Amino acid sequence: MNAIPTLTPLAMPCNSSFEAKDWEILSTHWYPVARIQDVSNAPQRVTLLDVNMALYK
């Protein structure tokens, strides 16, 4: 799998379960969090790298 680097790094959450260096490296890439057929127009809560996000179409 090829990861696509992001343009803007996020701030590491203070309650992260990752080591700081690991989080820094992992947070610079995109990762799938759901299949398109599982995504709806209503927001769904997802967590990636200990960051809560809203997922919707």
C-alpha positions as CSV (number, residue, x, y, z in Angstrom):
1,M,0.0,0.0,0.0
2,N,1.3,3.4,-0.9
3,A,0.5,6.2,1.6
4,I,-0.1,9.7,0.4
5,P,1.7,12.3,2.5
6,T,-0.5,15.1,4.0
7,L,0.4,18.7,3.6
8,T,-0.4,19.9,7.1
9,P,0.7,18.0,10.1
10,L,-1.7,17.7,13.0
11,A,-0.8,18.3,16.7
12,M,-0.3,15.1,18.7
13,P,-3.2,14.6,21.1
14,C,-2.1,14.9,24.8
15,N,-3.7,11.5,25.6
16,S,-2.1,9.6,22.7
17,S,-1.1,6.0,23.2
18,F,1.7,6.3,20.6
19,E,5.3,7.3,21.2
20,A,5.8,10.9,20.0
21,K,8.2,10.0,17.1
22,D,5.9,7.2,15.9
23,W,2.9,9.5,16.0
24,E,4.8,12.2,14.1
25,I,5.8,9.7,11.3
26,L,2.3,8.0,11.1
27,S,0.4,11.3,11.1
28,T,2.0,12.5,7.9
29,H,0.2,9.9,5.8
30,W,-3.4,9.1,4.8
31,Y,-5.0,5.9,5.9
32,P,-8.4,4.3,5.1
33,V,-10.9,4.4,8.0
34,A,-13.9,3.0,6.2
35,R,-15.1,1.5,2.9
36,I,-17.2,3.8,0.8
37,Q,-20.3,1.6,1.0
38,D,-20.1,2.0,4.8
39,V,-20.1,5.8,4.8
40,S,-23.4,7.7,4.8
41,N,-24.5,11.3,4.7
42,A,-24.9,11.3,8.5
43,P,-21.6,11.9,10.3
44,Q,-20.0,8.9,11.9
45,R,-17.4,9.1,14.6
46,V,-14.1,7.5,13.8
47,T,-10.7,7.5,15.6
48,L,-7.4,7.4,13.9
49,L,-4.1,7.8,15.7
50,D,-6.1,8.7,18.9
51,V,-7.7,11.6,17.1
52,N,-11.6,11.6,17.0
53,M,-13.0,12.7,13.6
54,A,-16.3,12.9,11.8
55,L,-16.7,10.8,8.7
56,Y,-19.4,11.6,6.1
57,K,-20.0,11.8,2.4
